[in-house]
Amino acid sequence: MTVLENEAETAHKQGAMRLVAAPMLLLTLAIAGYFLFPDNLALLTRIIAISLLVLSIDLVTGICGVATLGQAAMFGAGAYAAGIGAAHFGITDPLAMTVVGAFGGALAGLLSGLVMLRAHGLPQLVLSIAVVHLFHEAANKASRWTGGSDGLTGITPSPLLGLFDFDLWGRTAYIYGVFLLLLTFVALRVIVSSPFGMLCRGIGEDATRIEAMGGDVRGTMLKMFVIAGFVAGTGGALGAISTQVVGLDTLSFALSAEALVMLVLGGAGSLYGALTGTVTFMWLEDVISAANPFHWMTIVGALLIAAVLFAPRGLYGAVEELAARIWGRR
């Protein structure tokens, strides 16, 4: 066996180990959270739902290099699709609601991509803001289906697999959310590591060169928008299932902006950074707001500024650099 073959085999084994190690780490943390914070499972489930939203932004922004402030359109579309299916059409099975929400988010991703990919740079960012506002206003006007400003109620998911009720403590919703996050994360790791994912990274680094080489830049990015919408819609559906109500805040510009902040905080382009940023931001927000209800936003803002200035690659990137230095010294 040649040296190149040995290196290729070693790289393949390392990739397989990473693919297995990441879900195992997530599962370990999820189990620890279940036992350490039994009274905060609703918050942990909310973190999982928002994590799926931030992962979807990472696909579009961190991988493809498209800055967007409209990802909440896909998250909210998934939430409303799942909620409307349950409240108006009797689709109360949690798995079916999740599928409906995911495809609702994918459709919103397709529509968003068709609009946003017609521009570049700052105009593209403006289009993303316009898209989320249009989705928000559409949901507000269609009050017969969405409940308008009062929110969509009457969402009562049936027991998961016919056995596990969605109780007030949020145990079933949390376990279901962990399952969705693990499945989604593994699937995204495979997608990002595939030739399609490498092509998307190339587009994010230099779209002009990829186009000159014959790559279908717009078509590839549109596919990634649909995948990102599917992921965000899954998060929205999880939110609808766990809270059993869907409000206009799921389609708000503020949610898109916060999710982008979480991605920058954790580190864009790695998937791990999306999870790190979401958990850190939402945990800090919950702890600091409870300790100081009047000035918590100032404290969180100062911490975010410090994190961005001293860790420009995000928290996960900073940890990676530190680990590389330690192993390099050894």
Buried (B, 14 or more C-beta within 10 A) or exposed (E): EEEEEEEEEEEEEEEEEEBEEBBEEBBEBBEEBBEEEEEBBBBBBBBBBBBBBBBBBBBBBBBBBBBBBBBBBBBBBBBBBBBBBBBEEEBBBBEBBBBBBBBBBBBBBBBBBEBBBEEEEEEBBBBBBBBBBBBBEBBBEEEEBBBBEEBBEEBEBBEBEEEBEBEEEBBBBBBBBBBBBBEBBBEBBEBBEEEBBEBBBBBBEEBEEBEEEEBEBBEBBBBBBBBBBBBBBBBBBBBBBBBBBBBBEBBBBEBBBBBBBBBBBBBBBBBBBBBBBBBBBBBBBBEBBEEEEEEBEEBBEEBBEEBEEEBEBBBBBBBBEEEEEEEEEE
